[in-house]
Amino acid sequence: MRPGKTRFAPSPTGFIHLGNARTALFNRLAGERFLLRIEDTDRERCRTEYVAALIEDLQWLGIDWDEGPHSAAPDDYFQSRRQAIYDRYYACLEQAGSAYPCFCSPEELAQIRARQRAAGQPPRYPGTCARLSPEEVEARLARGLKSTLRFRVPPGRQITFDDLIRGPQAFRSDDIGDFIIRRADGTPAFLFCNAVDDALMAVTHVLRGEDHLANTPRQLLILEALRLTPPRYGHLPLILGDDGAPLSKRNGSRSIRELRQQGYLPLAVVNLLARLGHHYREEALLTLAELSEGFDLAAIGKSPARFDPQQLDYWQKQAVHAADDAILWDWLDEATRTLIPAPCRSEFLSLVRSNCLFPKEARHWAEILFGDAGKPDPDARRVLEQTPAEFFQAALEAARRHPEDYQAFVTELKTLTGVKGKRLFQPLRAALSGRLDGPELERLYRLPGPGRVQTRLARWITHRC
Ligand SMILES: Nc1ncnc2c1ncn2[C@@H]1O[C@H](COP(=O)(O)OP(=O)(O)OP(=O)(O)O)[C@@H](O)[C@H]1O
């Protein structure tokens, strides 16, 4: 059965990268309903421009949401605007004795951790403030001491859950120290607001990176103490970069923004991501609706996936090939669009489909076809030098006689020169485009128009390199 409601809950601390985007995509593909929640509680690292950027990047990828910013009540989906809700739940936990204020300073905590490490123990809060009496707490607060709020982890418990990807998981509560759920400045810690919001927003399934696996037992304890229903969790292997380290916003790796600026099409990126750690039977380029149709939690792999730029280029090729005229036209840069005469637009786009991976390549061909062909490259120059002027003289005559009919032009040129095959096509290609590779010769003849074609052929009658 399909998961009911899934979500993506990024923190706006940088541009989203391929790892974040795959998490968003898997959730969007898996669920009946998909929710976007902005986890912007870290005042130091979160920036409003990153919120705008992540919304723009998700929309560019075609990952839309049923609930989230832009919904009827957008405030509900920004954690920075939900403090009153969190405060109510903090009060519940404190009243039940499941949370207590902690006055330990960051310096004291660092010293405790250092001592534990030196003794070969895992760093864990030793419970210094767990046993403070209400009077002691009052007295410290009256002195103006700042406190965090810690969750009191129940001792001797086994916390188990069935991970959607990794199967049964078990943790001992005795291995988990009491942890902070509210920072000293009053803002909620990730573990707390993330778990509470999933429950309050009725999220049924959470797919997230396995960097969160250790958080899950803690979040299950919080939700249990609050009598809230937890979602089912699935922890995805992280996507690694070229250096073997997980992609991270902190190191600015492989951002969606950068790929977009490089000219990748969203469908290429989405087809790559959908297959990074998920197996599809269908090997062809798929639309988002088709990707969603074929998505299966059981087909998610357990090993880390490495980003492979060659794979992305493979999907880019498929996406460019499949793109319709409107998409390709928008994808070209402004300078390219202005070069292309309106009657040639559709044919130029066909040329782009079979010859270009990126807008800059389309621009290159637009400049060759509709601008000044420029200097031939060394290979084309060699061919031009080896071809006698008479060949171009004959080509010019044939072009004048058949300015609109490429087939008739070639037939006539063969007759006039007795040359055929490579010896005919290479010098023509070199004269018309300055290259020996590229689009079909017929397009190089038709698209620039008779005037340009004849000028280019005439140039090689008189002009020897
Ligand atoms: N390299 C990665 N591969 C796959 N998923 C990832 C990767 N990095 C983060 N995620 C997932 O993306 C989601 C959003 O995470 P978050 O906004 O915290 O991004 P982040 O890249 O971890 O940021 P930061 O670098 O600030 O810690 C989470 O589910 C997280 O597990």
The ligand as a Gaussian input file, in Angstrom:
#p B3LYP/6-31G(d) Opt

LIG

0 1
 N       24.363000      13.510000       1.456000
 C       23.074000      13.274000       1.636000
 N       22.475000      12.256000       0.971000
 C       21.157000      11.994000       1.127000
 N       20.338000      12.715000       1.938000
 C       20.873000      13.731000       2.635000
 C       22.266000      14.072000       2.520000
 N       22.515000      15.132000       3.332000
 C       21.331000      15.440000       3.918000
 N       20.361000      14.616000       3.513000
 C       18.959000      14.624000       3.930000
 O       18.309000      15.803000       3.482000
 C       17.261000      16.142000       4.393000
 C       17.345000      17.612000       4.744000
 O       18.473000      17.786000       5.562000
 P       19.134000      19.130000       5.995000
 O       18.301000      20.278000       5.579000
 O       19.532000      19.009000       7.418000
 O       20.427000      19.119000       5.054000
 P       21.984000      18.870000       5.292000
 O       22.615000      18.789000       3.933000
 O       22.165000      17.700000       6.210000
 O       22.380000      20.225000       5.943000
 P       23.593000      20.612000       6.856000
 O       24.823000      20.524000       5.998000
 O       23.213000      22.014000       7.221000
 O       23.579000      19.650000       8.006000
 C       17.417000      15.191000       5.578000
 O       16.498000      14.133000       5.441000
 C       18.831000      14.675000       5.437000
 O       18.983000      13.390000       6.002000

